[in-house]
Amino acid sequence: MTHLIQVEQLYRYYGEHCAVNNVSFTLEKGEILGFLGPNGAGKSSTMQMICGNLAPTSGLILINGVDILDHPKEAKRELGYLPEVPPVYRDLTVDEFLEYCGKLHSLVGVKLKAAVAQAKERCGLIDVGGRLIGNLSKGYQQRVGIAQAILHNPAVIILDEPTVGLDPIQIREIRGLIRELGQDHGIILSTHILPEVQESCTRVQIIHQGQLVMNDSIDGLTQRMRASSLIMETRGAPDLERLRFVDGVQRIDDLGGGRYRIYHDKDKNPAERVTEIVVGQGAGLISISPERLSMEEIFIDITQHAVLTEPHPEESDL
């Protein structure tokens, strides 16, 4: 089976600085890959190499089975790209702009008209075809940008910060559009907005100091968000010493106001036994529930505690 994107042992040096260090991953049809990383992590360099705008120091990049270094034109035909600032011409109408973009992809005649009509329909632009792009809202301009990216029906769509600057309603609409496109294409979604990944993506990657430090499904991410701790609230004061001896309990922090945080082993959940003891003590149990980590907390934890490796010495000579 051919991967839509196959990246193997990708390196990129700027002088002696290794910006991308041994990155490997694949993208399949139907996947929406959230690509995250702090500023300077190597995310932009990786995206530019995948798009063919930056040559790697070493490594392999295949786009739908085509090597982007050996056959750049063929590989780029399989790519649709929306940069952070949509590349739209404000003085053209939507129809004029999309027809122009279609001609850049060598579409003419009936094929061009069909491609424009399909892109407008998929992106919700049917009613604004005759309007100047400069007179459209930012949300609609973003839709036009996505339309030009999918006009030639590429296998892979790369979206860079597609919802930055949009209002909540526009963000919801664009996220819905991305999920729909993800059914027929492979999508890489580069974003700094962490909830974007949870809402739109099927898989998430985090790059830090040039290395992939996380590559997991959204289900796996959800598991990570389930912290190894419980939050308990009581009316009275429970016997904390007894609770500390419950199997799996590591420690208990008194948060004040009758609230306690109970840390436990990842593979053990002592909630049932703790509940029995607190109720038996008559401490007036109000609630006990698993504590959840936010996406931001996971991101910070992974990037701060990632075990990074030195680049291969021989690579610095390339």
C-alpha positions, 0 to 999 in steps of 0.5 A, spaced: 500 500 500 502 506 498 502 512 503 500 519 501 506 521 505 512 517 507 517 521 510 524 517 512 530 520 516 529 527 514 534 532 516 535 539 515 541 543 517 542 551 517 550 551 518 551 547 524 544 547 527 540 541 526 533 544 525 530 537 523 533 531 526 531 524 524 524 525 523 520 519 520 512 519 519 507 517 514 500 519 512 494 515 509 488 517 506 482 519 511 487 521 516 487 528 519 494 529 522 495 535 527 502 537 527 504 541 533 510 544 535 513 551 539 516 556 535 523 554 533 521 547 533 522 545 526 515 545 524 516 550 519 522 547 516 519 540 515 512 543 512 517 546 507 521 540 505 514 536 504 511 542 500 518 542 496 520 549 497 526 547 501 531 541 500 532 537 506 540 536 508 538 528 507 532 524 508 526 521 503 520 524 502 515 521 497 508 524 496 503 519 493 509 514 492 513 520 488 520 522 490 519 530 491 527 531 490 527 526 483 520 528 480 518 535 483 513 537 478 509 530 479 510 530 486 507 537 487 501 535 483 499 531 488 499 537 493 494 542 495 497 548 500 494 553 504 499 558 507 497 562 513 495 568 509 491 565 504 494 567 497 488 570 494 487 576 489 483 581 492 481 585 486 478 578 482 472 575 483 471 568 486 470 565 480 476 569 476 481 567 481 479 560 481 479 559 474 486 562 474 488 557 479 485 552 475 489 554 469 496 554 473 494 547 474 493 546 467 486 545 467 482 548 461 475 547 458 470 543 461 475 540 466 476 547 468 469 549 469 467 542 473 473 543 477 471 550 479 464 548 480 466 542 485 471 546 489 466 552 490 460 547 492 465 543 497 467 550 500 460 553 500 462 558 495 456 557 490 453 564 492 459 568 492 462 566 485 461 573 482 463 577 488 470 580 489 474 577 494 476 583 497 469 584 499 468 577 503 469 576 510 475 573 513 472 566 513 470 566 506 477 568 504 479 562 508 474 558 504 477 561 497 484 559 500 482 552 501 478 552 494 484 553 491 488 548 495 483 542 493 482 545 486 486 540 482 483 534 487 490 533 490 491 526 494 494 531 500 492 537 503 496 541 507 493 547 511 497 552 515 494 555 521 487 555 517 483 558 523 487 564 525 483 570 526 476 567 525 470 568 529 467 562 533 462 561 528 467 561 522 472 557 526 466 552 527 465 552 519 472 551 517 473 545 522 467 542 519 470 543 512 476 540 514 473 534 517 469 533 510 475 534 506 479 529 510 474 523 508 477 523 501 484 526 502 490 526 507 490 532 511 496 535 515 494 541 519 499 545 522 497 549 528 498 553 534 491 552 537 491 546 541 483 545 541 484 545 534 487 538 534 482 535 538 476 538 534 479 536 527 484 531 527 485 523 527 492 523 529 497 528 532 504 529 532 509 534 536 515 536 534 520 539 539 528 541 538 527 538 531 525 531 533 518 528 533 517 527 541 509 525 540 506 521 534 499 518 537 492 517 535 486 522 538 484 516 542 491 515 545 491 523 546 485 522 550 488 517 554 494 521 556 489 527 558 486 522 563 491 524 569 493 519 574 489 523 580 482 524 583 479 530 586 475 528 592 470 533 596 468 532 603 463 535 608 468 533 614 475 531 615 477 524 612 482 520 615 488 521 610 493 516 613 488 510 612 487 513 605 494 513 604 495 506 605 490 504 599 493 500 594 495 504 588 495 511 592 501 515 592 500 521 596 494 525 598 494 533 597 490 537 602 487 543 597 483 546 602 475 547 603 474 540 604 478 538 597 483 533 596 487 531 590 489 523 590 495 521 586 495 514 584 499 509 579 497 509 572 494 502 572 490 502 578 484 506 580 483 506 587 476 511 587 472 505 589 476 503 595 477 510 597 469 511 596 468 505 601 473 508 606 470 515 606 463 513 606 464 508 612 468 514 616 462 518 615 466 524 612 460 526 608 463 524 601 460 530 596 464 527 590 470 524 587 472 524 580 478 523 575 482 529 574 483 531 567 489 534 564 488 540 559 491 539 552 496 545 554 498 541 560 500 535 556 504 539 550 508 543 556 509 536 559 512 533 553 516 538 550 519 539 557 521 532 559 522 529 552 528 525 551 532 528 545 538 525 541 544 528 538 544 528 531 548 523 527 555 526 527 556 524 519 550 528 518 553 535 520 558 534 514 552 533 509 
